[in-house]
Amino acid sequence: MKTLVVGAKGVLGSALVELLISLSHQVSCVDVDTVEQLPEIAESQNVAFIAVPISQIGKVAAILTRVMKPDSLIVSGGSVAEPTGSRAIDFESIRKNGITFALLHLMFRPIAPLSKTMFGENIALAVEGDQDGRWQKWLMEQFNRFGPIFHHLDRDGHDRMTVISQIFHMIIAVEAAILWNTTQETDVASGVKTGGFPCQSIIRSVLRSMQRPDLIAEILCNHPHVVKTLAAMGDALAEIEQAVSSGKMDGIEESLKIARGCIKSDLRREVDWTAGKLIRLEADFRKPKLIFDFPTEMNQPGLLARVMGEFDRLNINKTSTFAHNLPDGGCQFIIGFESIDHRVHEAEERIRSWLK
């Protein structure tokens, strides 16, 4: 397939370029230094991936719509399906020109190679156009082999969903930043370290969001539901303030019960179960542990059993074991212990000798 990646030097764009090349597609790249060549390059492409900031998606989509042939595919990798105002995508023209449009939103920060990071990750996919079935199948084929979880939505459904999955946390991150900036650093650090699991979950989300302040600003300024969400959050804060001031908390308790009841029981049980496991895992990881990183050539079946066997041989009790693949094709094992003594060091020395 003749494919084009616009924004090829960015985080998402570079990962897509590497993936498409690995799948033997013909890949053309356009970035800020070659953007003037976009119309000429795009007219011969079957598929164009847009991996630029949200504020630029509409502009790029307009150029692609003018020059790409009917039955081709435009894919937006943005976190927002419908940028607002003058930055909006002209979906009517896309459809009129016989082009299919897709939103392919990787709900995580992509790391190349994607093949090593996509297992179990979530992807929101919305496809519309006369060839939507064909192109949806093609897009899923490019990623399915890596084991992601696809969520099929329409454009508006995607933007409503991201209010809960992303926008809420981004707004909370901004609120936390303003609060923390007026709080003593020692108090912030103490709170981050000592909070229980619900607090830790929110703090993790907040801190991760704070890594990309530019991305938060970009999404909040373009998401069609932000103003409405901010208004709803303002009303909620006013309601809480009124309840606290009056000492009448029945309404707050009832709101919490109703909100939890909105989640289907199967999903609620799954989330509660996962939370319990994460509490235990996090507690173990904050206690004595060893971390082993193995290169790609050693990432073979049986490696974990071999590692664990060294500790079993010396009758060493372990608390938790966590194993996962690394982006470079290697793997990492994190093993927790009740305490680290000379026996643990002996097993560690033997395992690390394998890496020499």
URMO-V560577 format. One record per residue. N is the residue number from 1. RES is the residue in one small letter. OMEGA is omega in radians with two decimals (none if undefined). Layout:
n->{N;N}
res->{RES;RES}
omega->{OMEGA;OMEGA}
This chain:
n->{1;2;3;4;5;6;7;8;9;10;11;12;13;14;15;16;17;18;19;20;21;22;23;24;25;26;27;28;29;30;31;32;33;34;35;36;37;38;39;40;41;42;43;44;45;46;47;48;49;50;51;52;53;54;55;56;57;58;59;60;61;62;63;64;65;66;67;68;69;70;71;72;73;74;75;76;77;78;79;80;81;82;83;84;85;86;87;88;89;90;91;92;93;94;95;96;97;98;99;100;101;102;103;104;105;106;107;108;109;110;111;112;113;114;115;116;117;118;119;120;121;122;123;124;125;126;127;128;129;130;131;132;133;134;135;136;137;138;139;140;141;142;143;144;145;146;147;148;149;150;151;152;153;154;155;156;157;158;159;160;161;162;163;164;165;166;167;168;169;170;171;172;173;174;175;176;177;178;179;180;181;182;183;184;185;186;187;188;189;190;191;192;193;194;195;196;197;198;199;200;201;202;203;204;205;206;207;208;209;210;211;212;213;214;215;216;217;218;219;220;221;222;223;224;225;226;227;228;229;230;231;232;233;234;235;236;237;238;239;240;241;242;243;244;245;246;247;248;249;250;251;252;253;254;255;256;257;258;259;260;261;262;263;264;265;266;267;268;269;270;271;272;273;274;275;276;277;278;279;280;281;282;283;284;285;286;287;288;289;290;291;292;293;294;295;296;297;298;299;300;301;302;303;304;305;306;307;308;309;310;311;312;313;314;315;316;317;318;319;320;321;322;323;324;325;326;327;328;329;330;331;332;333;334;335;336;337;338;339;340;341;342;343;344;345;346;347;348;349;350;351;352;353;354;355;356}
res->{m;k;t;l;v;v;g;a;k;g;v;l;g;s;a;l;v;e;l;l;i;s;l;s;h;q;v;s;c;v;d;v;d;t;v;e;q;l;p;e;i;a;e;s;q;n;v;a;f;i;a;v;p;i;s;q;i;g;k;v;a;a;i;l;t;r;v;m;k;p;d;s;l;i;v;s;g;g;s;v;a;e;p;t;g;s;r;a;i;d;f;e;s;i;r;k;n;g;i;t;f;a;l;l;h;l;m;f;r;p;i;a;p;l;s;k;t;m;f;g;e;n;i;a;l;a;v;e;g;d;q;d;g;r;w;q;k;w;l;m;e;q;f;n;r;f;g;p;i;f;h;h;l;d;r;d;g;h;d;r;m;t;v;i;s;q;i;f;h;m;i;i;a;v;e;a;a;i;l;w;n;t;t;q;e;t;d;v;a;s;g;v;k;t;g;g;f;p;c;q;s;i;i;r;s;v;l;r;s;m;q;r;p;d;l;i;a;e;i;l;c;n;h;p;h;v;v;k;t;l;a;a;m;g;d;a;l;a;e;i;e;q;a;v;s;s;g;k;m;d;g;i;e;e;s;l;k;i;a;r;g;c;i;k;s;d;l;r;r;e;v;d;w;t;a;g;k;l;i;r;l;e;a;d;f;r;k;p;k;l;i;f;d;f;p;t;e;m;n;q;p;g;l;l;a;r;v;m;g;e;f;d;r;l;n;i;n;k;t;s;t;f;a;h;n;l;p;d;g;g;c;q;f;i;i;g;f;e;s;i;d;h;r;v;h;e;a;e;e;r;i;r;s;w;l;k}
omega->{3.07;-3.04;3.13;3.04;3.10;-3.00;-2.97;-3.11;-3.13;-3.12;3.13;-3.09;-3.12;3.10;3.12;3.11;-3.13;3.14;-3.08;3.08;-3.13;3.13;3.04;3.02;3.00;-3.00;2.99;-3.06;3.03;3.06;-3.02;-3.10;3.13;-3.02;-3.14;3.13;-3.03;-3.10;-3.10;-3.10;-2.99;-3.00;-3.13;-3.03;3.01;-3.07;3.05;3.07;3.09;-3.11;-3.12;3.07;-3.06;-3.10;-3.12;-3.04;-3.12;-3.14;3.14;-3.14;3.14;3.12;-3.13;-3.12;-3.11;-2.95;-3.09;-3.06;3.07;-3.13;3.06;-3.04;2.99;-3.11;3.07;3.12;-3.09;3.12;-3.11;-3.14;-3.03;3.04;-3.01;3.00;-3.09;-3.13;-3.03;3.07;-3.13;-3.08;3.14;3.12;3.12;-3.13;-3.11;-3.13;3.08;-3.13;3.07;3.11;3.09;2.94;3.12;-3.02;3.03;-3.02;-3.14;3.11;-3.04;3.10;3.11;-0.06;-3.14;-3.09;-3.12;-3.05;-2.97;-3.09;3.12;3.13;-3.09;3.09;3.04;-3.07;3.05;-3.09;3.11;-3.12;-3.09;-3.12;-3.02;-3.14;3.14;-3.07;3.05;3.11;-3.12;-3.13;-3.13;3.12;-3.12;-3.04;-3.02;-3.06;-3.10;3.02;3.05;3.06;-3.13;3.05;-3.06;-3.07;2.89;-3.05;-3.10;3.09;3.09;-3.08;3.05;-3.14;-3.09;3.00;-3.13;-3.01;-3.06;-3.00;3.13;-3.09;3.12;3.10;3.10;3.13;3.11;3.10;3.13;-3.14;3.14;3.13;-3.10;-3.12;3.08;-3.11;3.12;-3.10;-3.13;3.13;3.10;-3.13;3.14;3.13;3.13;-3.07;-2.92;-3.09;3.06;-3.00;3.12;3.11;-3.12;3.14;3.14;-3.13;3.10;3.14;-3.12;-3.10;3.13;3.11;-3.11;3.09;-3.09;3.12;3.12;3.14;3.10;-3.14;-3.12;-3.10;-3.12;-3.13;-3.06;-3.07;-3.05;-3.08;-3.06;-3.10;3.12;3.14;3.11;3.12;3.13;3.13;3.08;3.10;-3.13;3.11;3.11;3.11;3.11;3.14;3.13;-3.13;3.14;-3.12;-3.09;-3.08;3.13;-2.99;-3.10;-3.12;3.12;3.13;-3.13;3.11;3.13;3.13;-3.12;-3.11;3.12;3.13;3.10;-3.14;-3.14;-3.00;-3.14;3.13;3.13;3.12;3.14;-3.14;3.13;3.14;3.13;3.14;3.13;3.14;-3.14;3.08;-3.12;-3.11;-3.13;3.11;-3.14;-3.10;3.11;3.07;-3.11;-3.10;3.01;3.13;3.13;3.05;-3.13;-3.12;-3.07;-3.06;3.12;-3.11;-3.07;3.07;3.11;-3.09;-3.13;3.12;3.12;3.12;-3.11;3.13;3.13;3.11;3.11;-3.12;-3.12;3.10;-3.12;3.10;3.11;3.14;3.11;3.05;-3.12;-3.13;3.10;3.11;3.09;-3.11;-3.11;3.14;3.06;3.12;-3.13;3.04;3.06;-3.05;-3.14;-3.12;3.04;3.06;3.12;-3.14;-3.06;3.12;3.10;3.12;3.13;3.11;3.13;-3.11;-3.13;-3.13;-3.12;3.10;3.11;-3.06;-3.07;none}
